[in-house]
């Protein structure tokens, strides 16, 4: 009996050591990503697809949270939360509302710093009830955004953006599902001139 008790105590101690040595899960988890499981809802939402993210304290670093100034609009959007949750909590979700008035700026440099605002928590700007301040994680890679007014120099600033692959998926998926639901979504935005790949001229031609 005594040997059994000592054995149990030893196993318990080993388990405690293993738990202490195990790494803790990352705080807050990973930010949501675009995907076919995105939930489509009508109602008010924060739209950040052309949002500027001020950096008064200098350039941010990847993984840092940054405040972006987004628009509060009413209509259909797709996001990672349920429609019930989004009715009571303001979050940044996606729509292509501005695709008819803005063009896509392509920041090709892999060192570009940009903000991933999809699913980010937001609060109404106390100075302007039509604006939302959304806390978005900073990413670093080539990216596309509707912000920047097609100025390549804007790529040195921080904008709400997406990777080229995520941008293409969001545009196509929102348009496809929007057509199915009948709320007349805009087609994908046209690219700025710097995002158009020029064809090579044939030999002997300019």
Secondary structure as GFF3:
##gff-version 3
##sequence-region A 1 206
A	DSSP	alpha_helix	2	21	.	.	.	ID=ss1
A	DSSP	beta_strand	39	52	.	.	.	ID=ss2
A	DSSP	beta_strand	65	79	.	.	.	ID=ss3
A	DSSP	alpha_helix	83	88	.	.	.	ID=ss4
A	DSSP	beta_strand	92	93	.	.	.	ID=ss5
A	DSSP	three_ten_helix	97	100	.	.	.	ID=ss6
A	DSSP	beta_strand	105	107	.	.	.	ID=ss7
A	DSSP	beta_strand	113	116	.	.	.	ID=ss8
A	DSSP	beta_strand	122	125	.	.	.	ID=ss9
A	DSSP	beta_strand	128	140	.	.	.	ID=ss10
A	DSSP	beta_strand	143	145	.	.	.	ID=ss11
A	DSSP	three_ten_helix	148	150	.	.	.	ID=ss12
A	DSSP	three_ten_helix	152	156	.	.	.	ID=ss13
A	DSSP	alpha_helix	164	181	.	.	.	ID=ss14
A	DSSP	three_ten_helix	193	195	.	.	.	ID=ss15
###
